[in-house]
Amino acid sequence: MIAFAVSLAIEDKSWDEIMEQTIDLYDEALREGNETFTASIAARLKLALEYAEKYQEDEEAYAQWLYDVIGCGTLTSEAVPTALAIAYYCQDPHKCAVFCANIGGDTDTIGAMATAICGAKSGYSEMKTDWVQTIDEHNDVNLHEYAKMLETERIQQNWRVSDGK
């Protein structure tokens, strides 16, 4: 679901389209996959999106609601809908990263997923230079090179989610 949402974000789908199509993907995966014994990720995401609208003016209250109701643990059935909901709520990768860092629970996993979606939607060029430098320095990586490699591969493969490929 996260990878699909990232792909839709790269294609610059609207936030509503990203969430709707990601929920549809979950339903399709259930038909094709094996039964699980967890709460529905799609149902949790739908609820979280509904409450995102209710808490639009109160970030702290929404974070607490997500933590208490949807969950911020390591279970996929908690982390995935929470990450998707936070991406939808924040939309900006910088706001999203800070939101995720402060929510509690499995902040690094939720933050990585949510911020990946927001970053894919806004594009690498919108990332704060000092944040990129900090990430590069402390992780011995070069985010700019990674972004170029991913873009090149996507172009070479001519891969588009909307084409069904």
CNS distance restraints for C-alpha pairs under 8 A (distance, minus, plus):
assign (resid   1 and name CA) (resid   5 and name CA) 6.09 0.50 0.50
assign (resid   1 and name CA) (resid  22 and name CA) 5.82 0.50 0.50
assign (resid   1 and name CA) (resid  23 and name CA) 7.96 0.50 0.50
assign (resid   1 and name CA) (resid  25 and name CA) 6.99 0.50 0.50
assign (resid   1 and name CA) (resid  26 and name CA) 6.83 0.50 0.50
assign (resid   1 and name CA) (resid  80 and name CA) 7.74 0.50 0.50
assign (resid   2 and name CA) (resid   6 and name CA) 6.17 0.50 0.50
assign (resid   2 and name CA) (resid  80 and name CA) 7.23 0.50 0.50
assign (resid   2 and name CA) (resid  84 and name CA) 7.34 0.50 0.50
assign (resid   2 and name CA) (resid 113 and name CA) 6.49 0.50 0.50
assign (resid   2 and name CA) (resid 117 and name CA) 7.45 0.50 0.50
assign (resid   3 and name CA) (resid   7 and name CA) 6.21 0.50 0.50
assign (resid   4 and name CA) (resid   8 and name CA) 6.20 0.50 0.50
assign (resid   4 and name CA) (resid  22 and name CA) 6.65 0.50 0.50
assign (resid   4 and name CA) (resid 161 and name CA) 7.81 0.50 0.50
assign (resid   5 and name CA) (resid   9 and name CA) 6.07 0.50 0.50
assign (resid   5 and name CA) (resid  18 and name CA) 5.79 0.50 0.50
assign (resid   5 and name CA) (resid  19 and name CA) 7.40 0.50 0.50
assign (resid   5 and name CA) (resid  22 and name CA) 6.13 0.50 0.50
assign (resid   5 and name CA) (resid 117 and name CA) 6.36 0.50 0.50
assign (resid   6 and name CA) (resid  10 and name CA) 6.20 0.50 0.50
assign (resid   6 and name CA) (resid 116 and name CA) 6.64 0.50 0.50
assign (resid   6 and name CA) (resid 117 and name CA) 4.70 0.50 0.50
assign (resid   6 and name CA) (resid 120 and name CA) 5.87 0.50 0.50
assign (resid   6 and name CA) (resid 121 and name CA) 7.52 0.50 0.50
assign (resid   7 and name CA) (resid  11 and name CA) 6.39 0.50 0.50
assign (resid   7 and name CA) (resid 120 and name CA) 7.67 0.50 0.50
assign (resid   7 and name CA) (resid 160 and name CA) 7.77 0.50 0.50
assign (resid   7 and name CA) (resid 161 and name CA) 6.56 0.50 0.50
assign (resid   8 and name CA) (resid  12 and name CA) 6.43 0.50 0.50
assign (resid   8 and name CA) (resid  13 and name CA) 5.66 0.50 0.50
assign (resid   8 and name CA) (resid  18 and name CA) 5.92 0.50 0.50
assign (resid   8 and name CA) (resid 161 and name CA) 6.59 0.50 0.50
assign (resid   8 and name CA) (resid 162 and name CA) 7.93 0.50 0.50
assign (resid   9 and name CA) (resid  13 and name CA) 5.64 0.50 0.50
assign (resid   9 and name CA) (resid  14 and name CA) 7.70 0.50 0.50
assign (resid   9 and name CA) (resid  15 and name CA) 7.92 0.50 0.50
assign (resid   9 and name CA) (resid  18 and name CA) 6.84 0.50 0.50
assign (resid   9 and name CA) (resid 117 and name CA) 6.37 0.50 0.50
assign (resid   9 and name CA) (resid 118 and name CA) 7.55 0.50 0.50
assign (resid   9 and name CA) (resid 120 and name CA) 5.45 0.50 0.50
assign (resid   9 and name CA) (resid 121 and name CA) 4.37 0.50 0.50
assign (resid  10 and name CA) (resid 120 and name CA) 5.11 0.50 0.50
assign (resid  10 and name CA) (resid 121 and name CA) 5.49 0.50 0.50
assign (resid  10 and name CA) (resid 123 and name CA) 7.65 0.50 0.50
assign (resid  11 and name CA) (resid 121 and name CA) 7.86 0.50 0.50
assign (resid  11 and name CA) (resid 160 and name CA) 7.46 0.50 0.50
assign (resid  11 and name CA) (resid 161 and name CA) 7.85 0.50 0.50
assign (resid  12 and name CA) (resid 121 and name CA) 6.00 0.50 0.50
assign (resid  13 and name CA) (resid  17 and name CA) 5.96 0.50 0.50
assign (resid  13 and name CA) (resid  18 and name CA) 6.15 0.50 0.50
assign (resid  14 and name CA) (resid  18 and name CA) 6.20 0.50 0.50
assign (resid  15 and name CA) (resid  19 and name CA) 6.33 0.50 0.50
assign (resid  15 and name CA) (resid  88 and name CA) 6.36 0.50 0.50
assign (resid  16 and name CA) (resid  20 and name CA) 6.03 0.50 0.50
assign (resid  17 and name CA) (resid  21 and name CA) 5.87 0.50 0.50
assign (resid  18 and name CA) (resid  22 and name CA) 6.00 0.50 0.50
assign (resid  19 and name CA) (resid  23 and name CA) 6.15 0.50 0.50
assign (resid  19 and name CA) (resid  84 and name CA) 7.68 0.50 0.50
assign (resid  19 and name CA) (resid  88 and name CA) 7.76 0.50 0.50
assign (resid  20 and name CA) (resid  24 and name CA) 6.28 0.50 0.50
assign (resid  21 and name CA) (resid  25 and name CA) 6.13 0.50 0.50
assign (resid  22 and name CA) (resid  26 and name CA) 6.42 0.50 0.50
assign (resid  23 and name CA) (resid  27 and name CA) 6.56 0.50 0.50
assign (resid  23 and name CA) (resid  42 and name CA) 5.43 0.50 0.50
assign (resid  23 and name CA) (resid  45 and name CA) 7.82 0.50 0.50
assign (resid  24 and name CA) (resid  28 and name CA) 6.34 0.50 0.50
assign (resid  25 and name CA) (resid  29 and name CA) 6.08 0.50 0.50
assign (resid  26 and name CA) (resid  30 and name CA) 6.25 0.50 0.50
assign (resid  26 and name CA) (resid  41 and name CA) 7.68 0.50 0.50
assign (resid  26 and name CA) (resid  42 and name CA) 6.44 0.50 0.50
assign (resid  27 and name CA) (resid  31 and name CA) 6.60 0.50 0.50
assign (resid  27 and name CA) (resid  42 and name CA) 7.59 0.50 0.50
assign (resid  28 and name CA) (resid  32 and name CA) 6.43 0.50 0.50
assign (resid  29 and name CA) (resid  33 and name CA) 5.61 0.50 0.50
assign (resid  30 and name CA) (resid  34 and name CA) 6.91 0.50 0.50
assign (resid  30 and name CA) (resid  35 and name CA) 7.24 0.50 0.50
assign (resid  38 and name CA) (resid  77 and name CA) 6.50 0.50 0.50
assign (resid  39 and name CA) (resid  43 and name CA) 7.88 0.50 0.50
assign (resid  39 and name CA) (resid  44 and name CA) 7.61 0.50 0.50
assign (resid  39 and name CA) (resid  77 and name CA) 6.19 0.50 0.50
assign (resid  40 and name CA) (resid  44 and name CA) 6.19 0.50 0.50
assign (resid  40 and name CA) (resid  77 and name CA) 6.77 0.50 0.50
assign (resid  41 and name CA) (resid  45 and name CA) 6.02 0.50 0.50
assign (resid  41 and name CA) (resid  76 and name CA) 8.00 0.50 0.50
assign (resid  41 and name CA) (resid  77 and name CA) 5.21 0.50 0.50
assign (resid  41 and name CA) (resid  78 and name CA) 7.44 0.50 0.50
assign (resid  41 and name CA) (resid  80 and name CA) 7.14 0.50 0.50
assign (resid  41 and name CA) (resid  81 and name CA) 5.78 0.50 0.50
assign (resid  42 and name CA) (resid  46 and name CA) 6.10 0.50 0.50
assign (resid  42 and name CA) (resid  81 and name CA) 7.25 0.50 0.50
assign (resid  43 and name CA) (resid  47 and name CA) 6.27 0.50 0.50
assign (resid  44 and name CA) (resid  48 and name CA) 6.09 0.50 0.50
assign (resid  44 and name CA) (resid  70 and name CA) 6.28 0.50 0.50
assign (resid  44 and name CA) (resid  81 and name CA) 6.12 0.50 0.50
assign (resid  45 and name CA) (resid  49 and name CA) 6.06 0.50 0.50
assign (resid  45 and name CA) (resid  81 and name CA) 4.71 0.50 0.50
assign (resid  45 and name CA) (resid  82 and name CA) 7.13 0.50 0.50
assign (resid  45 and name CA) (resid  84 and name CA) 7.21 0.50 0.50
assign (resid  45 and name CA) (resid  85 and name CA) 6.40 0.50 0.50
assign (resid  46 and name CA) (resid  50 and name CA) 6.28 0.50 0.50
assign (resid  47 and name CA) (resid  51 and name CA) 6.34 0.50 0.50
assign (resid  48 and name CA) (resid  52 and name CA) 6.05 0.50 0.50
assign (resid  48 and name CA) (resid  66 and name CA) 7.11 0.50 0.50
assign (resid  48 and name CA) (resid  70 and name CA) 7.16 0.50 0.50
assign (resid  48 and name CA) (resid  81 and name CA) 7.52 0.50 0.50
assign (resid  48 and name CA) (resid  82 and name CA) 7.39 0.50 0.50
assign (resid  48 and name CA) (resid  85 and name CA) 5.89 0.50 0.50
assign (resid  49 and name CA) (resid  53 and name CA) 6.73 0.50 0.50
assign (resid  49 and name CA) (resid  85 and name CA) 5.86 0.50 0.50
assign (resid  49 and name CA) (resid  88 and name CA) 7.60 0.50 0.50
assign (resid  49 and name CA) (resid  89 and name CA) 7.89 0.50 0.50
assign (resid  50 and name CA) (resid  54 and name CA) 6.84 0.50 0.50
assign (resid  51 and name CA) (resid  55 and name CA) 6.07 0.50 0.50
assign (resid  51 and name CA) (resid  62 and name CA) 7.48 0.50 0.50
assign (resid  52 and name CA) (resid  56 and name CA) 5.85 0.50 0.50
assign (resid  52 and name CA) (resid  62 and name CA) 6.82 0.50 0.50
assign (resid  52 and name CA) (resid  85 and name CA) 7.35 0.50 0.50
assign (resid  52 and name CA) (resid  89 and name CA) 5.96 0.50 0.50
assign (resid  55 and name CA) (resid  59 and name CA) 6.64 0.50 0.50
assign (resid  55 and name CA) (resid  61 and name CA) 6.82 0.50 0.50
assign (resid  55 and name CA) (resid  62 and name CA) 5.49 0.50 0.50
assign (resid  56 and name CA) (resid  62 and name CA) 7.88 0.50 0.50
assign (resid  56 and name CA) (resid  89 and name CA) 7.55 0.50 0.50
assign (resid  58 and name CA) (resid  62 and name CA) 6.33 0.50 0.50
assign (resid  59 and name CA) (resid  63 and name CA) 6.15 0.50 0.50
assign (resid  60 and name CA) (resid  64 and name CA) 6.28 0.50 0.50
assign (resid  61 and name CA) (resid  65 and name CA) 6.08 0.50 0.50
assign (resid  62 and name CA) (resid  66 and name CA) 6.09 0.50 0.50
assign (resid  63 and name CA) (resid  67 and name CA) 6.16 0.50 0.50
assign (resid  63 and name CA) (resid  99 and name CA) 7.75 0.50 0.50
assign (resid  63 and name CA) (resid 103 and name CA) 5.87 0.50 0.50
assign (resid  64 and name CA) (resid  68 and name CA) 6.06 0.50 0.50
assign (resid  64 and name CA) (resid 103 and name CA) 7.34 0.50 0.50
assign (resid  65 and name CA) (resid  69 and name CA) 5.74 0.50 0.50
assign (resid  65 and name CA) (resid  70 and name CA) 7.59 0.50 0.50
assign (resid  66 and name CA) (resid  70 and name CA) 5.04 0.50 0.50
assign (resid  66 and name CA) (resid  71 and name CA) 5.94 0.50 0.50
assign (resid  66 and name CA) (resid  72 and name CA) 7.32 0.50 0.50
assign (resid  66 and name CA) (resid  82 and name CA) 6.69 0.50 0.50
assign (resid  67 and name CA) (resid  71 and name CA) 4.65 0.50 0.50
assign (resid  67 and name CA) (resid  72 and name CA) 5.37 0.50 0.50
assign (resid  67 and name CA) (resid 103 and name CA) 7.04 0.50 0.50
assign (resid  67 and name CA) (resid 104 and name CA) 7.47 0.50 0.50
assign (resid  67 and name CA) (resid 105 and name CA) 7.81 0.50 0.50
assign (resid  70 and name CA) (resid  78 and name CA) 5.87 0.50 0.50
assign (resid  70 and name CA) (resid  81 and name CA) 7.42 0.50 0.50
assign (resid  70 and name CA) (resid  82 and name CA) 6.50 0.50 0.50
assign (resid  71 and name CA) (resid  78 and name CA) 4.88 0.50 0.50
assign (resid  71 and name CA) (resid  79 and name CA) 6.95 0.50 0.50
assign (resid  71 and name CA) (resid  82 and name CA) 6.94 0.50 0.50
assign (resid  72 and name CA) (resid  78 and name CA) 5.72 0.50 0.50
assign (resid  72 and name CA) (resid  79 and name CA) 5.53 0.50 0.50
assign (resid  72 and name CA) (resid  82 and name CA) 6.70 0.50 0.50
assign (resid  72 and name CA) (resid 103 and name CA) 7.85 0.50 0.50
assign (resid  72 and name CA) (resid 104 and name CA) 6.93 0.50 0.50
assign (resid  72 and name CA) (resid 105 and name CA) 4.96 0.50 0.50
assign (resid  72 and name CA) (resid 106 and name CA) 5.82 0.50 0.50
assign (resid  72 and name CA) (resid 107 and name CA) 7.51 0.50 0.50
assign (resid  72 and name CA) (resid 110 and name CA) 7.55 0.50 0.50
assign (resid  73 and name CA) (resid  78 and name CA) 5.99 0.50 0.50
assign (resid  73 and name CA) (resid  79 and name CA) 6.07 0.50 0.50
assign (resid  73 and name CA) (resid 105 and name CA) 5.36 0.50 0.50
assign (resid  73 and name CA) (resid 106 and name CA) 5.32 0.50 0.50
assign (resid  74 and name CA) (resid  78 and name CA) 6.99 0.50 0.50
assign (resid  74 and name CA) (resid  79 and name CA) 6.10 0.50 0.50
assign (resid  74 and name CA) (resid 105 and name CA) 7.86 0.50 0.50
assign (resid  74 and name CA) (resid 106 and name CA) 5.91 0.50 0.50
assign (resid  75 and name CA) (resid  79 and name CA) 6.08 0.50 0.50
assign (resid  76 and name CA) (resid  80 and name CA) 5.55 0.50 0.50
assign (resid  77 and name CA) (resid  81 and name CA) 6.78 0.50 0.50
assign (resid  78 and name CA) (resid  82 and name CA) 6.13 0.50 0.50
assign (resid  79 and name CA) (resid  83 and name CA) 5.93 0.50 0.50
assign (resid  79 and name CA) (resid 106 and name CA) 7.52 0.50 0.50
assign (resid  79 and name CA) (resid 109 and name CA) 7.48 0.50 0.50
assign (resid  79 and name CA) (resid 110 and name CA) 5.73 0.50 0.50
assign (resid  80 and name CA) (resid  84 and name CA) 6.18 0.50 0.50
assign (resid  80 and name CA) (resid 110 and name CA) 7.22 0.50 0.50
assign (resid  80 and name CA) (resid 113 and name CA) 7.75 0.50 0.50
assign (resid  81 and name CA) (resid  85 and name CA) 5.97 0.50 0.50
assign (resid  82 and name CA) (resid  86 and name CA) 6.06 0.50 0.50
assign (resid  82 and name CA) (resid 110 and name CA) 7.12 0.50 0.50
assign (resid  83 and name CA) (resid  87 and name CA) 6.18 0.50 0.50
assign (resid  83 and name CA) (resid 110 and name CA) 5.06 0.50 0.50
assign (resid  83 and name CA) (resid 111 and name CA) 6.92 0.50 0.50
assign (resid  83 and name CA) (resid 113 and name CA) 5.90 0.50 0.50
assign (resid  83 and name CA) (resid 114 and name CA) 4.58 0.50 0.50
assign (resid  84 and name CA) (resid  88 and name CA) 6.26 0.50 0.50
assign (resid  84 and name CA) (resid 113 and name CA) 7.65 0.50 0.50
assign (resid  84 and name CA) (resid 114 and name CA) 5.88 0.50 0.50
assign (resid  84 and name CA) (resid 117 and name CA) 7.96 0.50 0.50
assign (resid  85 and name CA) (resid  89 and name CA) 6.03 0.50 0.50
assign (resid  86 and name CA) (resid  90 and name CA) 5.89 0.50 0.50
assign (resid  86 and name CA) (resid  91 and name CA) 7.93 0.50 0.50
assign (resid  86 and name CA) (resid  96 and name CA) 6.80 0.50 0.50
assign (resid  86 and name CA) (resid  99 and name CA) 7.84 0.50 0.50
assign (resid  86 and name CA) (resid 100 and name CA) 7.67 0.50 0.50
assign (resid  86 and name CA) (resid 114 and name CA) 6.23 0.50 0.50
assign (resid  87 and name CA) (resid  91 and name CA) 5.33 0.50 0.50
assign (resid  87 and name CA) (resid  92 and name CA) 7.83 0.50 0.50
assign (resid  87 and name CA) (resid  93 and name CA) 7.97 0.50 0.50
assign (resid  87 and name CA) (resid  96 and name CA) 6.41 0.50 0.50
assign (resid  87 and name CA) (resid 114 and name CA) 4.83 0.50 0.50
assign (resid  87 and name CA) (resid 115 and name CA) 6.63 0.50 0.50
assign (resid  87 and name CA) (resid 117 and name CA) 6.41 0.50 0.50
assign (resid  87 and name CA) (resid 118 and name CA) 5.83 0.50 0.50
assign (resid  90 and name CA) (resid  95 and name CA) 5.99 0.50 0.50
assign (resid  90 and name CA) (resid  96 and name CA) 5.24 0.50 0.50
assign (resid  90 and name CA) (resid  99 and name CA) 7.92 0.50 0.50
assign (resid  90 and name CA) (resid 118 and name CA) 7.97 0.50 0.50
assign (resid  91 and name CA) (resid  95 and name CA) 7.66 0.50 0.50
assign (resid  91 and name CA) (resid  96 and name CA) 6.87 0.50 0.50
assign (resid  91 and name CA) (resid 118 and name CA) 5.42 0.50 0.50
assign (resid  92 and name CA) (resid  96 and name CA) 5.97 0.50 0.50
assign (resid  92 and name CA) (resid 118 and name CA) 5.76 0.50 0.50
assign (resid  92 and name CA) (resid 119 and name CA) 7.46 0.50 0.50
assign (resid  92 and name CA) (resid 122 and name CA) 7.23 0.50 0.50
assign (resid  93 and name CA) (resid  97 and name CA) 6.03 0.50 0.50
assign (resid  93 and name CA) (resid 115 and name CA) 5.24 0.50 0.50
assign (resid  93 and name CA) (resid 116 and name CA) 7.73 0.50 0.50
assign (resid  93 and name CA) (resid 118 and name CA) 4.79 0.50 0.50
assign (resid  93 and name CA) (resid 119 and name CA) 5.24 0.50 0.50
assign (resid  93 and name CA) (resid 122 and name CA) 7.54 0.50 0.50
assign (resid  93 and name CA) (resid 127 and name CA) 7.70 0.50 0.50
assign (resid  94 and name CA) (resid  98 and name CA) 6.48 0.50 0.50
assign (resid  94 and name CA) (resid 115 and name CA) 7.86 0.50 0.50
assign (resid  94 and name CA) (resid 127 and name CA) 7.75 0.50 0.50
assign (resid  94 and name CA) (resid 128 and name CA) 7.99 0.50 0.50
assign (resid  95 and name CA) (resid  99 and name CA) 6.08 0.50 0.50
assign (resid  96 and name CA) (resid 100 and name CA) 6.07 0.50 0.50
assign (resid  96 and name CA) (resid 111 and name CA) 7.42 0.50 0.50
assign (resid  96 and name CA) (resid 114 and name CA) 6.91 0.50 0.50
assign (resid  96 and name CA) (resid 115 and name CA) 5.84 0.50 0.50
assign (resid  96 and name CA) (resid 118 and name CA) 7.36 0.50 0.50
assign (resid  97 and name CA) (resid 101 and name CA) 6.12 0.50 0.50
assign (resid  97 and name CA) (resid 111 and name CA) 5.91 0.50 0.50
assign (resid  97 and name CA) (resid 114 and name CA) 7.86 0.50 0.50
assign (resid  97 and name CA) (resid 115 and name CA) 5.91 0.50 0.50
assign (resid  98 and name CA) (resid 102 and name CA) 6.31 0.50 0.50
assign (resid  99 and name CA) (resid 103 and name CA) 6.23 0.50 0.50
assign (resid 100 and name CA) (resid 104 and name CA) 7.60 0.50 0.50
assign (resid 100 and name CA) (resid 107 and name CA) 5.65 0.50 0.50
assign (resid 100 and name CA) (resid 108 and name CA) 7.67 0.50 0.50
assign (resid 100 and name CA) (resid 110 and name CA) 6.62 0.50 0.50
assign (resid 100 and name CA) (resid 111 and name CA) 4.92 0.50 0.50
assign (resid 100 and name CA) (resid 114 and name CA) 7.91 0.50 0.50
assign (resid 101 and name CA) (resid 107 and name CA) 5.48 0.50 0.50
assign (resid 101 and name CA) (resid 108 and name CA) 7.19 0.50 0.50
assign (resid 101 and name CA) (resid 111 and name CA) 6.72 0.50 0.50
assign (resid 102 and name CA) (resid 107 and name CA) 7.50 0.50 0.50
assign (resid 103 and name CA) (resid 107 and name CA) 6.72 0.50 0.50
assign (resid 106 and name CA) (resid 110 and name CA) 6.19 0.50 0.50
assign (resid 107 and name CA) (resid 111 and name CA) 5.58 0.50 0.50
assign (resid 108 and name CA) (resid 112 and name CA) 5.97 0.50 0.50
assign (resid 109 and name CA) (resid 113 and name CA) 6.31 0.50 0.50
assign (resid 110 and name CA) (resid 114 and name CA) 6.02 0.50 0.50
assign (resid 111 and name CA) (resid 115 and name CA) 5.67 0.50 0.50
assign (resid 112 and name CA) (resid 116 and name CA) 5.92 0.50 0.50
assign (resid 113 and name CA) (resid 117 and name CA) 6.59 0.50 0.50
assign (resid 114 and name CA) (resid 118 and name CA) 6.47 0.50 0.50
assign (resid 115 and name CA) (resid 119 and name CA) 5.77 0.50 0.50
assign (resid 116 and name CA) (resid 120 and name CA) 5.96 0.50 0.50
assign (resid 117 and name CA) (resid 121 and name CA) 6.25 0.50 0.50
assign (resid 118 and name CA) (resid 122 and name CA) 6.20 0.50 0.50
assign (resid 119 and name CA) (resid 123 and name CA) 5.55 0.50 0.50
assign (resid 119 and name CA) (resid 124 and name CA) 6.61 0.50 0.50
assign (resid 119 and name CA) (resid 127 and name CA) 7.61 0.50 0.50
assign (resid 120 and name CA) (resid 124 and name CA) 7.35 0.50 0.50
assign (resid 122 and name CA) (resid 126 and name CA) 6.20 0.50 0.50
assign (resid 123 and name CA) (resid 127 and name CA) 7.42 0.50 0.50
assign (resid 124 and name CA) (resid 144 and name CA) 7.72 0.50 0.50
assign (resid 124 and name CA) (resid 147 and name CA) 6.94 0.50 0.50
assign (resid 127 and name CA) (resid 131 and name CA) 7.34 0.50 0.50
assign (resid 127 and name CA) (resid 132 and name CA) 6.97 0.50 0.50
assign (resid 128 and name CA) (resid 132 and name CA) 6.40 0.50 0.50
assign (resid 129 and name CA) (resid 133 and name CA) 6.17 0.50 0.50
assign (resid 130 and name CA) (resid 134 and name CA) 6.16 0.50 0.50
assign (resid 131 and name CA) (resid 135 and name CA) 6.25 0.50 0.50
assign (resid 132 and name CA) (resid 136 and name CA) 6.06 0.50 0.50
assign (resid 132 and name CA) (resid 143 and name CA) 6.93 0.50 0.50
assign (resid 133 and name CA) (resid 137 and name CA) 6.00 0.50 0.50
assign (resid 134 and name CA) (resid 138 and name CA) 6.04 0.50 0.50
assign (resid 135 and name CA) (resid 139 and name CA) 5.88 0.50 0.50
assign (resid 135 and name CA) (resid 140 and name CA) 7.99 0.50 0.50
assign (resid 135 and name CA) (resid 141 and name CA) 7.46 0.50 0.50
assign (resid 135 and name CA) (resid 143 and name CA) 7.95 0.50 0.50
assign (resid 136 and name CA) (resid 140 and name CA) 5.49 0.50 0.50
assign (resid 136 and name CA) (resid 141 and name CA) 4.72 0.50 0.50
assign (resid 136 and name CA) (resid 142 and name CA) 5.39 0.50 0.50
assign (resid 136 and name CA) (resid 143 and name CA) 6.56 0.50 0.50
assign (resid 137 and name CA) (resid 141 and name CA) 7.11 0.50 0.50
assign (resid 142 and name CA) (resid 146 and name CA) 6.50 0.50 0.50
assign (resid 143 and name CA) (resid 147 and name CA) 6.07 0.50 0.50
assign (resid 144 and name CA) (resid 148 and name CA) 6.26 0.50 0.50
assign (resid 145 and name CA) (resid 149 and name CA) 6.10 0.50 0.50
assign (resid 146 and name CA) (resid 150 and name CA) 6.16 0.50 0.50
assign (resid 147 and name CA) (resid 151 and name CA) 6.14 0.50 0.50
assign (resid 148 and name CA) (resid 152 and name CA) 6.02 0.50 0.50
assign (resid 149 and name CA) (resid 153 and name CA) 6.10 0.50 0.50
assign (resid 150 and name CA) (resid 154 and name CA) 6.10 0.50 0.50
assign (resid 151 and name CA) (resid 155 and name CA) 6.18 0.50 0.50
assign (resid 152 and name CA) (resid 156 and name CA) 6.04 0.50 0.50
assign (resid 153 and name CA) (resid 157 and name CA) 6.02 0.50 0.50
assign (resid 154 and name CA) (resid 158 and name CA) 5.90 0.50 0.50
assign (resid 154 and name CA) (resid 159 and name CA) 5.69 0.50 0.50
assign (resid 155 and name CA) (resid 159 and name CA) 6.89 0.50 0.50
assign (resid 159 and name CA) (resid 163 and name CA) 7.87 0.50 0.50
assign (resid 159 and name CA) (resid 165 and name CA) 6.31 0.50 0.50
assign (resid 160 and name CA) (resid 164 and name CA) 6.97 0.50 0.50
assign (resid 160 and name CA) (resid 165 and name CA) 6.21 0.50 0.50
assign (resid 161 and name CA) (resid 165 and name CA) 6.04 0.50 0.50
